Amino acid sequence: MSELISIDECEQLTTEDVHDLYRKHVSRSQVSLMTSFGFGRELVDRAEGAWLWTRSGRRVLDFTGGVGVLNHGHNHPRILAARQRFQERQRMEVHKTYFSPYVAALGHNLAQLLPGDLTMSFFPNSGAEAVEGAVKLAYKYHQGKRGRILRADIAFHGKLLGSGSLTGAHQTFTFPGIPGVGTFPYGDLAAVRAAVAAARKPGGGCDVYAILIEPFSASTMNACTEEFLRGLRELCDANDIVLIFDEIYTGWGKTGSLFYFMRYPGLIPDVVTTSKSFGGGKSSISAYVAREPVFRKAYDNLADSLMHSTSTTYYGFGEETATAIEAVNIVVEDDYPRRAREIERVLAPGLDRIRKANPGTVAAVRGSGALYGIFLDGGPKILDLATKLAPRGLARDPRFRVKLITCSVIDALYRDHGIYCYYTLNGDNPLVAAPPLVVEPEDVEYFLDSLDKTLAQGLFRLLTRFVREKVAPRWPVAS
């Protein structure tokens, strides 16, 4: 057997060492893709709050918010202390025949914070698992007697076989999925009503067991109106359909309310899913929280009590649930929804000012709280240039031109100003401004000033520099 790498040796690996090991044991294509588009060429030495420090000593403002994971920022001291406490006291991680005080307390806390009778919780590891658990609950609620589930056309609910089949089309390969999935245009209540009316059983009666929706779509920066969400609730009540809200990204204050749907008093889904910042940036944990009557009808009997189940290996893992308890308490005590609204008071007018100053570059800006998308375009000439400069193979992607333009801006922000951003893979691929909720107002101002200076260079210059220095040396461009 070859020599194994220790933790000490791992922490001494160079960037080239890491790339080589990724090529051998993880993915050659991932290395090629990430290094071609401006990232993956530096290793991070440490992280704190909204900042990263690379091994070279460079300080980088992380404006990605960990793609929803880092509302608390990197390495929040209370989160670290909670995990250290768990370890020092040698608490038990996993033994499903013993009840966990952490699972009990976390379930109680969620029931206290969520409205109505959203009181029954299940704690898997990832957002995709929470979605699949919620869908499975809805199917079991109807005892398998209904066969249709409806989701929005721009939905993003995960990448497992089940959750992937409930996600909008943005993959390059089609996998098998759960049967009976129907699609409706996001925010179109009339279309949902028509889809429900069309989904009738041969003998009569509704055949839809669930409707799944993101009240705020973090991958496209679209939001459901209050009228639409309340209309869904009425439609589901009238047809005994389980209404599921996916708030995996938007939970825990990101958009200016604890959960996006909670800005509308009295609006209560049958199930809500959450993950990402639920774990405080350190714990891989998710949850679905169900209304008590829905959960009890599905699972609350001796024969079905372990069906999903609480005996799953990593369900309610000790340190993960302890971390989530502390993460939720921080959100409440430090009023993270208020923090998001304070960020918005700086971010939203600043982005609007940049949009007005760059009418031929910024097509739109939209978002909520500390989650905004900047939609770049540049007009026909820039799009044509992007097509010519795009690497062969990827040039056929109709969205790749916008992706290439957006990457050129992200690269300039990172290289010239030390700001780390990302763009979404769904919808119109906006550049995302989504800082951790611990970011300082002056850091938001620095981001806005840097974005303004970057766009002032012009997309032509940014695009040609990016392709010449980052893409062309690795991949042949389209002819």
Buried (B, 14 or more C-beta within 10 A) or exposed (E): EEEEEEEEEEEEBEBEBBBEBBBEEEEEEEBBBBBBBBBBEBBBEEBEBBBBBBEEEEEBBBBBBBBBBBBBBBBBEBBBEBBEEBEEEEBEEEEBEEEBEBBEBBBEBBBEBBBEBBBBBBBBBBBBBBBBBBBBBBBBBBEEEBBBBBBBEBBBBBEBEBBBBBBBEBEEEEEEBBEBBBBBEBBBBEBBBEBBEEBEEEEEEBBBBBBBBBBBBBBBBBBBEEEBBBBBBEBBEEBEBBBBBBBBBBBBBBBBBBBBBBBBEEBBBBBBBBBBBBBBBBBBBBBBBBBBEBBEBBBEEEEEEEBBEBEBEBBBBBBBBBBBBBBBBBBBEBBBBEBBBBBBEBBBEBBEEBBEEBEEBBBEBBBBBBBBBBBBBBEEEBBEBBBEBBBEEBBEEEEBBBBBBBBBBBBBBBBEBBBBBBBBEBBBBBBBBBBBBBBEEEBBEBBBEBBBEBBEBBBEEBBBBBBEEBBBEEBEBBE
